Amino acid sequence: MKKLIVGLVLSLLMLVTLAPAQAQCVMCKSQVEAARAERDDYDVSGLNRGIVYMMTVPYILMGAVGFFWYRRTHPKRPTKL
């Protein structure tokens, strides 16, 4: 139980202290640079957020699968009265 609490606290701490990520793949970056060269006022502010959003979905799915696997393999013990 203590390990679970420590793990949750560390996970929450990591989520709270996230630094802005420059998450552009090479192809996305080259497309943005080409579009920026064509137009002077090309807005790319949402591109990084979109990439990070798409990157989080697999981690959420893996976490859900892991959670349900853990719950299935470790059944609850009956409480003593």
mmCIF file of the C-alpha atoms, coordinates in Angstrom:
data_MODEL
# 
_entry.id   MODEL 
# 
loop_
_atom_site.group_PDB 
_atom_site.id 
_atom_site.type_symbol 
_atom_site.label_atom_id 
_atom_site.label_alt_id 
_atom_site.label_comp_id 
_atom_site.label_asym_id 
_atom_site.label_entity_id 
_atom_site.label_seq_id 
_atom_site.pdbx_PDB_ins_code 
_atom_site.Cartn_x 
_atom_site.Cartn_y 
_atom_site.Cartn_z 
_atom_site.occupancy 
_atom_site.B_iso_or_equiv 
_atom_site.pdbx_formal_charge 
_atom_site.auth_seq_id 
_atom_site.auth_comp_id 
_atom_site.auth_asym_id 
_atom_site.auth_atom_id 
_atom_site.pdbx_PDB_model_num 
ATOM 1  C CA . MET A 1 1  ? 0.000   0.000   0.000   1.00 0.00 ? 1  MET A CA 1 
ATOM 2  C CA . LYS A 1 2  ? 2.851   2.342   0.810   1.00 0.00 ? 2  LYS A CA 1 
ATOM 3  C CA . LYS A 1 3  ? 4.459   1.693   -2.597  1.00 0.00 ? 3  LYS A CA 1 
ATOM 4  C CA . LEU A 1 4  ? 1.161   2.483   -4.322  1.00 0.00 ? 4  LEU A CA 1 
ATOM 5  C CA . ILE A 1 5  ? 0.833   5.807   -2.517  1.00 0.00 ? 5  ILE A CA 1 
ATOM 6  C CA . VAL A 1 6  ? 4.447   6.731   -3.288  1.00 0.00 ? 6  VAL A CA 1 
ATOM 7  C CA . GLY A 1 7  ? 3.903   5.813   -6.941  1.00 0.00 ? 7  GLY A CA 1 
ATOM 8  C CA . LEU A 1 8  ? 0.752   7.907   -7.178  1.00 0.00 ? 8  LEU A CA 1 
ATOM 9  C CA . VAL A 1 9  ? 2.401   10.901  -5.519  1.00 0.00 ? 9  VAL A CA 1 
ATOM 10 C CA . LEU A 1 10 ? 5.395   10.683  -7.866  1.00 0.00 ? 10 LEU A CA 1 
ATOM 11 C CA . SER A 1 11 ? 3.114   10.352  -10.892 1.00 0.00 ? 11 SER A CA 1 
ATOM 12 C CA . LEU A 1 12 ? 1.078   13.371  -9.874  1.00 0.00 ? 12 LEU A CA 1 
ATOM 13 C CA . LEU A 1 13 ? 4.250   15.346  -9.195  1.00 0.00 ? 13 LEU A CA 1 
ATOM 14 C CA . MET A 1 14 ? 5.546   14.546  -12.675 1.00 0.00 ? 14 MET A CA 1 
ATOM 15 C CA . LEU A 1 15 ? 2.255   15.612  -14.241 1.00 0.00 ? 15 LEU A CA 1 
ATOM 16 C CA . VAL A 1 16 ? 2.200   18.899  -12.334 1.00 0.00 ? 16 VAL A CA 1 
ATOM 17 C CA . THR A 1 17 ? 5.788   19.812  -13.209 1.00 0.00 ? 17 THR A CA 1 
ATOM 18 C CA . LEU A 1 18 ? 5.652   19.131  -16.940 1.00 0.00 ? 18 LEU A CA 1 
ATOM 19 C CA . ALA A 1 19 ? 7.810   21.398  -19.054 1.00 0.00 ? 19 ALA A CA 1 
ATOM 20 C CA . PRO A 1 20 ? 6.592   22.530  -22.447 1.00 0.00 ? 20 PRO A CA 1 
ATOM 21 C CA . ALA A 1 21 ? 7.595   19.958  -25.029 1.00 0.00 ? 21 ALA A CA 1 
ATOM 22 C CA . GLN A 1 22 ? 8.776   20.635  -28.547 1.00 0.00 ? 22 GLN A CA 1 
ATOM 23 C CA . ALA A 1 23 ? 7.175   17.512  -29.959 1.00 0.00 ? 23 ALA A CA 1 
ATOM 24 C CA . GLN A 1 24 ? 7.516   17.873  -33.692 1.00 0.00 ? 24 GLN A CA 1 
ATOM 25 C CA . CYS A 1 25 ? 8.539   15.025  -35.892 1.00 0.00 ? 25 CYS A CA 1 
ATOM 26 C CA . VAL A 1 26 ? 10.825  15.749  -38.820 1.00 0.00 ? 26 VAL A CA 1 
ATOM 27 C CA . MET A 1 27 ? 8.037   15.651  -41.398 1.00 0.00 ? 27 MET A CA 1 
ATOM 28 C CA . CYS A 1 28 ? 5.776   17.954  -39.396 1.00 0.00 ? 28 CYS A CA 1 
ATOM 29 C CA . LYS A 1 29 ? 8.611   20.395  -38.834 1.00 0.00 ? 29 LYS A CA 1 
ATOM 30 C CA . SER A 1 30 ? 9.522   20.504  -42.522 1.00 0.00 ? 30 SER A CA 1 
ATOM 31 C CA . GLN A 1 31 ? 5.889   21.088  -43.507 1.00 0.00 ? 31 GLN A CA 1 
ATOM 32 C CA . VAL A 1 32 ? 5.548   23.924  -41.013 1.00 0.00 ? 32 VAL A CA 1 
ATOM 33 C CA . GLU A 1 33 ? 8.767   25.554  -42.172 1.00 0.00 ? 33 GLU A CA 1 
ATOM 34 C CA . ALA A 1 34 ? 7.626   25.315  -45.802 1.00 0.00 ? 34 ALA A CA 1 
ATOM 35 C CA . ALA A 1 35 ? 4.234   26.803  -44.982 1.00 0.00 ? 35 ALA A CA 1 
ATOM 36 C CA . ARG A 1 36 ? 5.835   29.537  -42.892 1.00 0.00 ? 36 ARG A CA 1 
ATOM 37 C CA . ALA A 1 37 ? 8.134   30.441  -45.809 1.00 0.00 ? 37 ALA A CA 1 
ATOM 38 C CA . GLU A 1 38 ? 5.134   30.758  -48.137 1.00 0.00 ? 38 GLU A CA 1 
ATOM 39 C CA . ARG A 1 39 ? 3.047   32.867  -45.750 1.00 0.00 ? 39 ARG A CA 1 
ATOM 40 C CA . ASP A 1 40 ? 4.396   35.421  -43.333 1.00 0.00 ? 40 ASP A CA 1 
ATOM 41 C CA . ASP A 1 41 ? 1.680   35.051  -40.689 1.00 0.00 ? 41 ASP A CA 1 
ATOM 42 C CA . TYR A 1 42 ? 1.243   31.286  -40.506 1.00 0.00 ? 42 TYR A CA 1 
ATOM 43 C CA . ASP A 1 43 ? -0.027  30.225  -37.056 1.00 0.00 ? 43 ASP A CA 1 
ATOM 44 C CA . VAL A 1 44 ? 1.542   26.989  -35.783 1.00 0.00 ? 44 VAL A CA 1 
ATOM 45 C CA . SER A 1 45 ? 0.669   27.309  -32.100 1.00 0.00 ? 45 SER A CA 1 
ATOM 46 C CA . GLY A 1 46 ? -1.654  24.296  -32.062 1.00 0.00 ? 46 GLY A CA 1 
ATOM 47 C CA . LEU A 1 47 ? 0.642   21.891  -33.871 1.00 0.00 ? 47 LEU A CA 1 
ATOM 48 C CA . ASN A 1 48 ? 2.742   20.877  -30.866 1.00 0.00 ? 48 ASN A CA 1 
ATOM 49 C CA . ARG A 1 49 ? -0.336  20.502  -28.677 1.00 0.00 ? 49 ARG A CA 1 
ATOM 50 C CA . GLY A 1 50 ? -1.945  18.263  -31.282 1.00 0.00 ? 50 GLY A CA 1 
ATOM 51 C CA . ILE A 1 51 ? 1.096   16.027  -31.496 1.00 0.00 ? 51 ILE A CA 1 
ATOM 52 C CA . VAL A 1 52 ? 1.347   15.722  -27.709 1.00 0.00 ? 52 VAL A CA 1 
ATOM 53 C CA . TYR A 1 53 ? -2.393  14.955  -27.540 1.00 0.00 ? 53 TYR A CA 1 
ATOM 54 C CA . MET A 1 54 ? -2.032  12.150  -30.081 1.00 0.00 ? 54 MET A CA 1 
ATOM 55 C CA . MET A 1 55 ? 0.972   10.822  -28.176 1.00 0.00 ? 55 MET A CA 1 
ATOM 56 C CA . THR A 1 56 ? -0.935  10.551  -24.859 1.00 0.00 ? 56 THR A CA 1 
ATOM 57 C CA . VAL A 1 57 ? -3.737  8.315   -26.152 1.00 0.00 ? 57 VAL A CA 1 
ATOM 58 C CA . PRO A 1 58 ? -1.608  5.108   -26.379 1.00 0.00 ? 58 PRO A CA 1 
ATOM 59 C CA . TYR A 1 59 ? -0.288  5.675   -22.858 1.00 0.00 ? 59 TYR A CA 1 
ATOM 60 C CA . ILE A 1 60 ? -3.816  6.044   -21.487 1.00 0.00 ? 60 ILE A CA 1 
ATOM 61 C CA . LEU A 1 61 ? -4.890  2.856   -23.263 1.00 0.00 ? 61 LEU A CA 1 
ATOM 62 C CA . MET A 1 62 ? -1.876  0.930   -21.951 1.00 0.00 ? 62 MET A CA 1 
ATOM 63 C CA . GLY A 1 63 ? -2.575  2.195   -18.446 1.00 0.00 ? 63 GLY A CA 1 
ATOM 64 C CA . ALA A 1 64 ? -6.209  1.083   -18.646 1.00 0.00 ? 64 ALA A CA 1 
ATOM 65 C CA . VAL A 1 65 ? -5.229  -2.373  -19.877 1.00 0.00 ? 65 VAL A CA 1 
ATOM 66 C CA . GLY A 1 66 ? -2.642  -2.666  -17.104 1.00 0.00 ? 66 GLY A CA 1 
ATOM 67 C CA . PHE A 1 67 ? -5.147  -1.562  -14.481 1.00 0.00 ? 67 PHE A CA 1 
ATOM 68 C CA . PHE A 1 68 ? -7.785  -4.081  -15.552 1.00 0.00 ? 68 PHE A CA 1 
ATOM 69 C CA . TRP A 1 69 ? -5.161  -6.846  -15.836 1.00 0.00 ? 69 TRP A CA 1 
ATOM 70 C CA . TYR A 1 70 ? -3.980  -6.089  -12.305 1.00 0.00 ? 70 TYR A CA 1 
ATOM 71 C CA . ARG A 1 71 ? -7.530  -6.063  -10.950 1.00 0.00 ? 71 ARG A CA 1 
ATOM 72 C CA . ARG A 1 72 ? -8.283  -9.394  -12.629 1.00 0.00 ? 72 ARG A CA 1 
ATOM 73 C CA . THR A 1 73 ? -5.141  -11.153 -11.417 1.00 0.00 ? 73 THR A CA 1 
ATOM 74 C CA . HIS A 1 74 ? -5.271  -9.765  -7.858  1.00 0.00 ? 74 HIS A CA 1 
ATOM 75 C CA . PRO A 1 75 ? -8.810  -10.320 -6.536  1.00 0.00 ? 75 PRO A CA 1 
ATOM 76 C CA . LYS A 1 76 ? -9.950  -8.465  -3.465  1.00 0.00 ? 76 LYS A CA 1 
ATOM 77 C CA . ARG A 1 77 ? -9.463  -10.263 -0.187  1.00 0.00 ? 77 ARG A CA 1 
ATOM 78 C CA . PRO A 1 78 ? -12.519 -10.516 2.059   1.00 0.00 ? 78 PRO A CA 1 
ATOM 79 C CA . THR A 1 79 ? -12.412 -8.166  5.019   1.00 0.00 ? 79 THR A CA 1 
ATOM 80 C CA . LYS A 1 80 ? -12.485 -9.576  8.501   1.00 0.00 ? 80 LYS A CA 1 
ATOM 81 C CA . LEU A 1 81 ? -15.260 -8.357  10.800  1.00 0.00 ? 81 LEU A CA 1 
# 
